[in-house]
Amino acid sequence: MDIQFTMRSICILVLVLLFSGSSSIGDSTYVYTRPEVVNIGALFSFRSMIGKVGKIAVEAAVEDVNSDPSILGGTKLKLSLHDTNYSGFLGIIESLRFMETKTMAIIGPQNSVTAHVISHIANELQVPLLSFSATDPTLSSLQFPFFIRTSQNDLYQMAAVAQIVEYYQWREVIAIFVDDDHGRNGIAALGDQLNEKRCKISLKVPLKPDASRDEVTDALVKVALTESRILVVHTYETTGMVVLNVAQYLGMTGPGYVWLATNWLSLLLDTNSPLPSASMENIQGLVALRLYTPDSALKRNFVSRWTNLTNGKSSSGPLGLSTYGLYAYDTVWMLAHAINSFLNEGGNLSFSKLSKLTGTDVGTLNLNSMSIFNGGKTLLDKILEVNFTGITGSVEFTPDRDLIHPAFEVINIIGTGERRIGYWSNYSGLSIVPPETLYSKPPNLTSSNQKLYDVVWPGQATRKPRGWAFPNSGRHLRIGVPRRVSYQEFVSQVEGTDMFTGYCVDVFTAAINVLPYAVPYKLFPFGDGLTNPSETELIRLITTGVFDGAIGDIAIITNRTRMADFTQPYIESGLVVVAPVKKLNSSAWAFLRPFTPKMWCVTAASFLVIGAVVWILEHRINDDFRGPPKKQVITTLWFSFSTLFFSHRENTVSALGRLVLIIWLFVVLIINSSYTASLTSILTVQQLSSPVKGIETLISNNDPIGYQQGSFARNYLIEELGIHESRLVPLISAEHYVKALNDGPTNNGVAAIIDERAYVELFLSTRCEYSIVGQEFTKNGWGFAFPRDSPLAVDMSTAILKLSENGDLQRIHDKWLMKSACTSQASKFEVDRLQLNSFWGLFVICGLACLLALSIYLFQTVRQYSEHYTEELGSSEQTSRSASLHRFLSFADEKEEVFKSQSKRRRMQEASVRSVNEENSTGSSRKFGHGYADGIDA
């Protein structure tokens, strides 16, 4: 028996040597035999939580695979486990040791730091690395083609965190992370995801992997002095619990705070549950993520086996099953399916020397014993092609080499346990139903479709925290206030103090008092007090950090919104034109002012045209429109103009005449009503007139234009309206306004002033000789400015709306800006005359009606004429055109009754002639008959 086994081994050895490429034997035939054993390795830190669970799960999976001959066709997996003992250096050493034992693939390493290093070795030796816990998103397939992540990428976990932040409408978070590849790269991915949702990381707090309690305390003290209260913790289990314990000690786990933990916390809860009561107290109200695996019979069966698998394996008590254990189990099955496919296709199990070591002095490192797995690329392809259902669900890779259907559970820590508040998946976002139930529906990532159950936040709060607070550093917000020289009713500094008064200041103070929290602030003046400062420059100082906000008469315009966030406008104030006006006194010809000259001409012509049309339509049938020419002209004029008062005495007989008259009377009614209304306004309301009609007048001429110094109006006029800079005159105070307007453009003054409506209304309240001319040509308002993405801007906007709803905003306005000198006068700028453009539609309708009636009338007349003069028309070739026209006009001038009687007589004459002809014809016939008969008789 021993001899037979030895001979068989020698034969196999000879065949392998022949197959390996001996050039001296060219005709040898190689017969492939499936190996009995294939070597695989595993790298864990056996004492870590992931390592403890992973080791048991991997061993159980290898045992299950080897016990099922259908998986590998009789081939067995031989597993070699090496302990890295929390050391990246040992991880490198142990991975090199695997290369000495012809290992086909390695399960591991456990963490991302080690994975980055070992992946370089795997690239050289072409040995696939399958890690179920190295989730660093920068472990890319481009740099590390032989690294395969068999659990979910941290990129998706950070997308879930970002979507939770967006769901609760927070804008800034603080990231606390362990300062290694796992922590740094995960937080970098979180920053990218937040930026896509217009959120950001306001502060990054790196911690050493083995940070002490004192180091964590120092870091969290800095966090407590910042504004944001949304804290994302992306660390390892031990460090994370130290962070939360210190936060509890510093009072940072109470109401107002939000703690979001990545899946390290769920790993701790799953593995070491139940946690000590002191630890549970530290994590109350936290929201955490857990890798989601759908429920299945396979999963339930493995969970039920877990207790038996862990018996006696842990000296520190029961060891719970975490999701990493599920992924570790499926990793072995994934590798087994890939190896089976690899062997079925005759995969190359040979190893060759590393050519790069040839001629290299490696000393005593024994690197020459390492070899390249010749079939590594093929096995890698087979791994990426696997498609089976494991205990974690469907196992399949995307083109980016990530597992399909990434999903997480969102849990809330309450009392002695946890409560699932929803799920996240990259397919449908946040939902309260398991993700697999949504895969059959179209994806819907709209904000209205995102849902989570209610959360109990830290401090047992049930109301969503606003996500920020003023830091406990004792620092006050620095609020910049412009030192105005003019219009100090809006804002002014009390002489000799640091206090400010005015409309804008009162609105700001009232809004601050409405907020549900205290805002420590201090007002600081901006400007020299000699000229009005540039408010755009004030806003720019917010971006540089000089001020934390700005209040005052600050207009919300486009270029300023690019530098800061503004509140809801608390007063509307667009640009208007102010010019001198004079009163228009009534005159003897005031009754002509309602219509423009063109309107008067068209109206008068219309009366004449309507009279002529009605005369034409009625002349042949209506005695009122017949008679001597002089009488007909007078009748026509009287009829047409008497319709203005609906007092015409002549009746219209024809249907066409009545149609035209009805439409004309409607036109007259509209014109008459409009004229009456306009004349009433002219005679009863005091009218004002100005040579400047609005901004259009100023654009079209070259007169000087005044503007308030420091106002955005200057840039607007130059850049938007194209007005040359040389025409613009800066003015500081209301007195300068008066002097410039009174001097006028001919005496080094201005033709008009362009300013914001709020200032202008205050200016005009005591100066009745000026007025706003034309329409307001911009629409904007005043608001308070804060740094970009400042949550205070949103809350202040809400406060301003409340002030508007309860009437406080109007009361503040009346206190500072209500004047009574000119606002009560019933004066009005010059009424626009009624233009032809307002009535041309009516005239067109009336004209079309006249044309239609005349066309029908002409057709009827021509037909009657042709019937009456049939014989004459037959000989028309011999009749001159003038005679024919004269005959037609004579016919048209005839009364229709005469035409009808003549036609009747003619028809009777024609009938009598036909009867005489018939009698003559009959008599002739008889006479001829008698003669013929007599001839025959003869």
Secondary structure, DSSP 8 states (H G I E B T S, - for coil): -HHHHHHHHHHHHHHHHHHTT-TT-SS--------SEEEEEEEE-TTSHHHHHHHHHHHHHHHHHHT-HHHHTT-EEEEEEEE-TT-HHHHHHHHHHHHTTT-SEEE--SSHHHHHHHHHHHHHHT--EEESS---TT--TTT-TTEEE-S--HHHHHHHHHHHHHHTT--EEEEEEESSHHHHHHHHHHHHHHHHTT-EEEEEEEE-TT--HHHHHHHHHHHHTSSB-EEEEES-HHHHHHHHHHHHHTT-SSTT-EEEE-THHHHHHHHH-S--HHHHHHTTT-EEEEE-----HHHHHHHHHHHHHHTTT-TTS-----HHHHHHHHHHHHHHHHHHHHHHTT----EEE-GGGTT---TTS-GGG-EEETTHHHHHHHHHT--EEETTEEE-B-TTS-BSS-EEEEEEEETTEEEEEEEEETTTEEESS-GGGTTTS-----GGG-------BGGGB-S---SB---TT---EEEEEE--SS-TTT-EE-TTSS-EESHHHHHHHHHHHHSSS---EEEEEES-SSS---HHHHHHHHHTTS-SEE-SS-B--HHHHTTSEE---SEE--EEEEEE-EEE---TTGGGTTB-HHHHHHHHHHHHHHHHHHHHHHTTT-GGG-SSHHHHHHHHHHHHHHGGGT-------SHHHHHHHHHHHHHHHHHHHHHHHHHHHHHHSEEEE-S--SHHHHHHS---EEEETT-THHHIIIIIS---GGGEEEE-SHHHHHHHHHH-GGGT--SEEEEEHHHHHHHHTT-TTEEEES------EE--EE-TT-HHHHHHHHHHHHHHHHTHHHHHHHHHH---SSTTS-EEE----B-GGGTHHHHHHHHHHHHHHHHHHHHHHHHHHHHHTHHHHHTGGGS-HHHHHHHHHHHHHS-HHHHHHHHHHHHHHHHHHHHHHHHHHHHHHHHHHHHHHHHHH-
